[in-house]
Amino acid sequence: MEGLSVKIAKMRYPNANGSGDLIEDVSFDVAPRERVAFIGRSGAGKTTLLRIVAGLERCFQGSVMLDGQALDGPVRSVQLLFQDNRLLPWKTAFENVAFATDDPKGVTNAEQVMLALGRVGLQDRADAWPKNLSGGEAARVAIARALIASPRLLLLDEPFQNLDSITRLEVERQLLAALETVKPMMLLVSHDVQDAVFLSDTVHILSYRPMRINNTQRILLPHPRRRESDELRQAVAEVTLSLSHTVGAS
């Protein structure tokens, strides 16, 4: 079966910051090329959910299946974009992207690395060190690194939260352009309803402690989308209303 299937019966708190179950009875499927967003309160377990799908967290009851195969640990076909980009400070932008390939020095695939940087508009910054990159540029290098190997699944852990509004829009534009080339499935966790609706085909609204999928809304709007369109504003209003009911009930 193609696509992603996640079934988490139970996940207890992974550290001493809480007791009881963090996640309970969370199941969802993602079709090929589908983009799915999760919205919930801070501390609900959204990042933990992505870590489970990425194979970085194994202490849970359930399963993660990608194209019919169990994911039991990190694989190159699943890439995770973190909140803070995680660029290696001792490597240039070119070397950071090359690090995600079979040739971490980029000697034999320099053209592939430059193409990946070109997709996010940074081919002229290939030799720049992370400390000399703006926040938006660093985010775009991280996107290039995540997509260079054409992953089957891209996971985004609020990668835009540290960017100003103008830079966020530019980084999102570059991400969407790159996604049209690579075409992975995508899971996004976010606090921003507009981002979730704008970027995704399906939005899951999460309850709090334990985390469950409280409501699911399909965003039946074709891509590319316009943030200022009446249809998108209406979809944002519907998801916001559903989220307010969830928060009010918790």
N, C-alpha and C positions, 0 to 999 in steps of 0.2 A: 504493500500500500504506500503510495507516494504521499509525502507531506510529513507533518509533525503531529504526534499524539502524546499528550502529557496526562498522566493520571497520578495524582498525589493523594493518597488516603490520609496520611498524617505526617507531619513534620514538627518535631519538638524544637524548642529554642536551642540554637546551636551554641549558646554560651550562657553565662550566669546572669544575663540582663533581664531574663524573664522566666516564668514557670508555666507549665502546661503546654498546650499545642500552639505553635505559631501559624501553621497552615493545616487546614482540614478539608478533605473532600473537594479538591480543586482538580477539575478535569476539563481539557479543551483540546481541540484539533485545529491545525493550521494547514490550509491547502497550499499547494505550490504557488509561489509568488504572492501569497496573501500577506498583508501587513496588519498586525494585531497590536493594540495598545492596552495597557493595564493602568488604571487610575485608582489610587487609594491614598489614605492618610500616611504620613511619615510613621515608620515603625510597623507598618502593616505586614511587611515581609516581601515587598516587591523585588528588592535586590536579591534576597535569598531565593526567590522563585527563578530568577534569571541564572543564578549560580547553579541551581539544580539542573536546569536545561543545558547549561554549558558543561556539565560534568564536573564542576568544582565542588559540589556539595552532594555527598552520597548518603548521609544519615537521614533517610526518609523512607517511608513505606509507599511504594508505588513504582511507576515505570516511566521512562522517556524513550519514545521510539521515533527514529528518523528514517523515513522511507522503509519502514518495516524492520529496521535493525535497532536493537537496544543500544542506547548511549550509556556507557559505563564509565566514562572519563572524557577529558578534553580531546577533541579531534579538530583537525584543520578545517573541516567543512562547516564547523560552527564557530563563529567569531563573536567576541563580546567587546563592545565599546563601553569603557568605564566612564564615570563622571569626570575624572581628572586626566583623561587621555593616556596616561601611563607611558609617555614617550621616554626612551632611554636617553638621559642627558649627555652621555658620552658618544652618541651617534648623531650624525647629521640627519636631516629629513630623509634624504635618499637612503641612508643606511637603516633608519628606523623602518621604512617600508620594506626594504630588501630583507630585513630580519624575519619577516613573516613568510618567506619563501624557502624553498629547498636550498637556496644559495644565499645565506645570510649576508654575504659581502657584496652581492649584486654584480659579481664579475661576469657571469655568463648570461644574466638576464637584465642587464642595464636598460634595455629598450622596454621591457615589461614594467620595470619600476618607474621609468619616466612616463610611461603611458598612464600608470595608476596615479601619479602625481598630476599629470595633465588633466585627468578626469575631474579633479577638484581645484584646478586652476593654479597649481603651485609648481609647475615644471621649472620656473625661474628661481625657486627657493630651494632647490634640491640640496645645495651645499650649506644651507643655514643650520646652525645649531639650535636645539629647542629653546635655549635661553634667549635667543634672538628672534624667535617667532612670536607674533601676537597671539592672543587667546584664540581668535578665529582661525589663524593659520595652523596652530597646534592641533585644533579640533579636526581640521581638514586633513592633516597628515595622518592622524589616527584613523580617519575614515578610509584614506587610501591604503593604509596598512591592513585594515580589516577586510578590504574588498579585493586586494591584489590576487588572492588565490581563488577568486570566484566562489565564495562560500555558499553552501546550500541554505544556511540559516544565519541571519545577522541579529544579534541581541544588543539593544541600546539601553544602557542604564542612565537615564537622564543626562545625556552627553551635552545638552545645551544649557544646563542650569547656571553655569558660571559665566555665560556670555551676555553682553548687553543686547538689547532688543534688535538693534540694527545688525550687529554681527550674527545674532542667532538666525535672522531671516536669510542672510547670505549663506551661512553654513548649511541650513536646511535646503536651500536651493541647490547647492553643490551636492548634497547627499542625494536628493531626489534625482538629479541628473545622473549620478553614478549608479543608482539603483536601476534606472531604466536600461543601463548597459549590462549589469551583472545579473539582475533579476532574482535575488534570493528571497526566501521567506523572511519576515522581519517581526521581531517582538520588541516593543518599546514600553518602558515604564516611565511614567511622567506624573507630575503634579499639575501640569498645565493642560486644561481641557481643550483649548484651541489647538495646541500642538498635536494632541492625541487625535482629534477629529481630522485635522488637516492632513496628517501623515498616514492615517490608518484606514483600513476597510472594516475593521471590527474593533469595538471598544468594550472591554470587560471592566465593570466597576466592582471594586473589591470591598468586602467588609473588613472589620478590624478585630483582630485577636479573639478567636482564630480567624485567619484570612480565608475567606471563601469568595467565589464569584457570586456577587449579589444580583447583578443585572448585566445583560449583554445587549449592545445596540450595534446594528449594522449601519455603516455609513454608505448609503447607496448613491454615491456621487462618483463620476468618472475622474480619472487622473488624466492630465494635470488639473489641479484645483486652484481656485482663486480665493484667498482669505476674505476678500471683501464681498464675495458673492452672497446673495440672500439665502441660497440653499445651504451654504456652509454655516452661515450665522444661525439658521434654524436648527441645523444638526448640533451645533455647539450648545444652543439653548436647551435642546432635549436632553443631551448628556449631562449638562449642568443640573437640570431639574432632577434627573435620576440620581446623580451624585448627592444632591442635597437631601434627598429622601434617605439615602444610605447613611449619611453622616448623622441625620436626625434620629435614626433608629438605633445607632450604636451607643 
